[in-house]
C-alpha cells in the first residue's frame, strides 16, 4: 500500500465517519475475502478470543459485522459499535433486525453502563486515534474486572518501512492509498511506537497478557498461491490481549 504524505492536521470525526460511508460497500466486498482481513486479522482476533460462549462482547469498530457474526456464531452475546452509518447499514443487513448495533465515536463516552461486557474486541481501530487516553479509559470502564480487551493495530514497523527517513519514536499522522474492490480511497492513521502503546494500556488500567505477531491463517496459501505473504510470517498488524485490572 503506497503511502501519501502526512496530512498537516487530523481528520475531524465527521470526516472519519463520512469517509467510510463513501466506500462502505466496496470496503465490505474487499474485506470479505482479502488476505489482510479474511485470512489474517479476523482469524487472529478470533483465535485470541477463544471460547466466547455465554460471554458478553462489545465489537468496537464493527464495520459491516463479520467479527460480530463470527463471535455470535460461537455463542457470544454481541453488541456492535461503529462511527459510520454506512457501515452499520451493511451490518444490519448481514446480522438482522435484532442485532444490537450502536453508532457513536470513541472520542465520546460510550453509551453503556460500567462492567457491561466480559470482552471488548477492537480490530484495527485504535490506530485511527491520535489520543488513546480517554477511549481506553472508557473501554476499561465498560469491561467487568478481569475482562479482556482484544485489539489489533498497524504494526509500528510499517510506518518506518514506508518512511525510512522518519522517526520510529514519534507519534505522527500518516495517510496511504487503498483500493477496495476497485474503488480508490485514502485512509489516515496514527503511527506510535510500541512503548507508547503499552504505556497507554497500563495507564488506563490494563494488564498486558499477550502481544502477538501471528502468521496468516493456514488457508491463506491455498487462497493466494501466488502471494509470498500468504505463506510466510509477515508483520502488518500487531495484536494484544489486555486484562482489565480489578
N, C-alpha and C positions, 0 to 999 in steps of 0.2 A: 504494500500500500504506500505509494509515494506521498511524501509529506509536503504540505504547503507551509509558507512562512507563518510564524506565530502571529496571532491577532493581537493588536495593541490593547484590547480590553476584552473582558469576559463577556459571554453571551448573557442576555437577560433571561429570566425564567420564561418569558413569552417566546423568545427565540428558540430556546431549547425544546419546548413543547411543540411549537408550531413547525419546527424543522422536521421532527418525526412525523407530525401529521401530514406533511407534504410528501413523504415517501413511505408511509406506513405499509401499504400493500406490497411494494417492492421489497421492503426490508423483511417482511414476513416470508415472502416467497423465497428470497435468497437464503434466509437462515433456517428454513425447513430442512435443507439438505447440505448446507455448506460445511466444509472441513472445520472451520474455526468454531462453529456453533453446534451443529448436529453431531460432530464426531470428536469434539474437543471440550468446549466449555460446558455444554449441558451434561454429558456423561460424567465429567469430573465433579460438577456440583452435586449430581445425584449420588455418585459414589461416596462423596464426603458426607452427605446427609444420611446415608444408610437406611436403616429401618425407621420409617416415619409413621407407621401405622398407629392411629389414635392420637397423633401429635397435632397441635395447632401450629400452623406455619404461615408466616407472612412472606409473600413473594414481592419484594421491593423491586420496582422496575420490571414489572411482569410482562410488559410489552403485549404481544399477541397471545400469550398464555401457554407456551409449550412446557415450561418448567412447572407451572401451576398444574397443567393437565397430568404430567408425569407423577408429581407428588400426590395428587388426588387419586390417581390410579393405584398408588401404593398404600392408600388407606389414610392419608393425612386429611385434616380439615384445613383448607387453604383459603387465604384471603389475598387478593391481588391489589397492588398499589402502583400507579404509574402517573406521570405528569401529562402524557399525551392522550387526548381524547380519541385521536385516530387509532392509536394502538389499542386502547381499551375497547373500541368498537369491534375490532378484529378479535380481541379476546372474548368478548361477549358472544360473538358468532361461533367461536370454537368451543367455549365452555358451557354455553347455555344460559337461559334467563335467570337461573337460581344462583349462579356463581357470585360470590362476594367480591365485588370489584369497586375500587375507590380511586378517584382522581385527586391528585394533590402533588405538592412539591416537597422534597426532602429538606428544603430550607425552612419550612414551616413546621410547627408541632404536628405530630401525627395524630389522626383522629381516632385513637384507640386508648382504652384505659391502661393503667400500669399493669404489668405482668400478664398481658393478654395472650402471649404466644410462647410456645416451647422452643420454636426455632424461627429465625429470620434468614431467608436466602436473599442475597443481593448480587446477582450475576452481572458483572460488567456495568456497575452503576456508579461506584464511588469515584472513579476517575473523571467523571463529569463535573465534580465539585472542587472548587478551589479550597474551601474551608470545610474540614470534616468534623469540626468540634461539635457544633450543635446537632447535626444529623446523627452522629454516633451516640451522643447522649440520649437522643430520642429513641434510637434503636435499642439501646440498653434499657431504657425505661419500660418499653412495651414487652420486653422479654422477662419471663419469670426468672428468679435467681437460679443460676446454673444452666439457663437456657443458652442456645448457641446462635451465633451469627456466622453464617457460611457465605463467604464473599469471594468474588474474583475481580481482578483489576488488570489493566495492562501491566505486563512485566516491566519493571523500571529500567531494564537494559534496552528496551525497544527504542525509547526516545533518543538515547545516546548513540545507538547503532545507526539511526537515521539522521542524526545531527551530531556528527563526530567532532564538531568544533564547539559544542555546547557543554555546559557543566552538568554532570550527573547529580550534583548535590543541591541544586536549586529546585524549588517548586515553581514550575513555569507552564503556561498555557501553550498548547500547540494544536495544529489542525492538519488533517490529512484527507486526501481524496478517496472516495469509495465508489464502488459500482455495485448496486443492489439490483440484481435481475435486470441489468441493462439500464437502470436509472442512476444517474450520477448524483452524488451527494457529498457534502463536506461535513465531517464530524470534528468536533473540538473537545479536547480532553485536557486534563492537567497531569503533567508528569510530576512525581515526587519520589525521592529516594526511599529505599526500603526503611531506613531508620525513622524517617518522618511518618511512614505508615504505622510502624509498630509503636512509636511514641504516641500517636493519636489514639490507637486502640487501647493502650494501657491507661492513658489519661481519662478515657471515657468509662473506665471500669470493666474492661475486658481482660481476660487472661488468654494468652495465645496458646492454643492447643496444637494446631497444625499449621505449618507453612509448606505448601505443596507445589511442585513443578511437574505435573503428570505428563505422561505420554498421551498421544491421541488414543481414541478407542481402538481396540484390535480390529474392528470392522473398517477402519479408515483406509487401510491399504487396499482392500477389495473395492471400496467405493471410488478411490482416487489412485489407481495403479500407476499413473504416470507422475504423481506428485511425490518427490522425496520426503517432504514434510509429513506425509501420511504414514511413513514407515519409520521415522526417526523421532526421537525426543526433540522438541523444539520449544523455546521459551517465549511464547507470545503473551501468555497470561500467567498470573500468579494467584494462588488460591490460599485462603485462610479459613480455619475453623477457630472461632473465638468463643470463650465461655463467659457468660455474664457473672461477674463476681457476686457472691452472696452478701 
